Amino acid sequence: MGIATINPATGELLRTFEPLTDLEIDQYLERAHQAFQQYRWLSLSQRAIWMHKAGDILEQQAESLGKIITLEMGKPLRGAIAEAQKSASVCHYYADNGAEFLADTPVATDASQSFVRYQPLGPILAVMPWNFPFWQVFRFAAPALMAGNVGLLKHASNVPQCALKIAEIFQEAGFPEGVFQTLLIGSDKVAQVITDARIKAGTLTGSEPAGVSFASLAGKYLKKVVLELGGSDPFIVLDSADLPLAIETAVTARMLNNGQSCIAAKRFILADSIADQFEQQLADKFAALKVGDPMNLDTDVGPLATPDILQDLDMQVQACIVKGATVLTGSHPPDRPGNFYPPTILTRIPPGTPADQEEFFGPVALIFRVKSLDEAITLANGTSFGLGASAWTTNPQEQDRLMSELEAGAVFINGMVKSDPRLPFGGIKHSGYGRELSIQGMHEFLNIKTVWIK
Ligand code: NAP
């Protein structure tokens, strides 16, 4: 299937879209290139007015935007509305803080005056995933546009209406033509765009193979890239943890977005002493979740975004079971239309299954038991990923070791991993490189220029 809206809850093909022709792609790139020549010199206060306006539109239209999100990728409507609102918050955050983040930074040297000046790079290509189809885009676009760059969005092929709507929002907010454009293209055209001389840098959020392909090409053409890739985040619970809170949080941390979040807790690493109680209560809570139509406001878990994701997830689960994993709840797709998968818990998973190294992108919790903190840290660090990590203990020495020794771009102690405009976000190892959000995210796509005056 090319670029299309297919309702994940029913499988119904609702709308198809023609991809841009090569001539049209060239026109979009030229428009971006031309727009940058003027836009880069506009005042920050002007850009902030437009960015606040984009935030206002997102807030005012959160409900209708939420419906488009849910229709195209299946997350429960409550979460989709919250996503539109969170996207508004990142617009306001950079509109409010952009001037401070971009101000010249004085540095005392042998010069009479020396400082760092921050300048935009030009048109940036953003290749984005469907799982947070608004949030992922706005967290790239808000800092990039505030800094004077211009954006071109190649969104995932299953969320074209979200992609078009986002470009409309920037236009309605007042940004000049060409400052933010959606390119309706398949992934086969990404190489053509990222290698074009008019594109100065790129960012990709998605799977590891897509990241490798994108970064290789960008590297060949010496273009800066930020990569936000997959994760298999650990959620470590030790003896002293507040167990009821940890279990309650575990449900949200695993089930948010129907389990399709890069920073979802995926591997639950439990101290032996609390493991039985944790497992039993988690299984009760998973079994009580309401799976169904994502348009209903009381639905907890909707369908997965595509049939392929459902199939891949089920293959991973069945491979674990065949090797001897115990099923506490779930594990078989129900016999109904749509891409539904039940909340599932696997425990006593022997080594040598996909749970060791692969990302499970859906509502499946993988439980492991450990006898010591050392064992917990070794297991947590034992994958090729390094995105986030959540650890639960009230012991300060344990907390200290966890925040230092966990190999991840973020460690949350006694809380679930989440993104926040005020904090940098990104991974290490095969989870990618570079950062989004906060001042660090804004500085990724800038010429950090040294100025020295005798
Ligand atoms: P995906 O298949 O890699 O798709 C993501 C985007 O990349 C889409 O726009 C896709 O376009 C495009 N794409 C696919 N293959 C490409 C290639 N070879 N070259 C250039 N572009 C390519 O990812 P997904 O499976 O839909 O998304 C889920 C993944 O994203 C998970 O691994 C998740 O953990 C990760 N993710 C990471 C973060 C983070 O911040 N670290 C956030 C959200 C999601 P088409 O749709 O046209 O194929």
Residues whose N, C-alpha, C, O or C-beta is under 5 A from the ligand:
A	BS01	NAP	V127 M128 P129 W130 K154 H155 A156 S157 N158 I185 G186 S187 V190 T205 G206 S207 P209 A210 S213 F214 E228 L229 G230 G231 S261 C262 S431
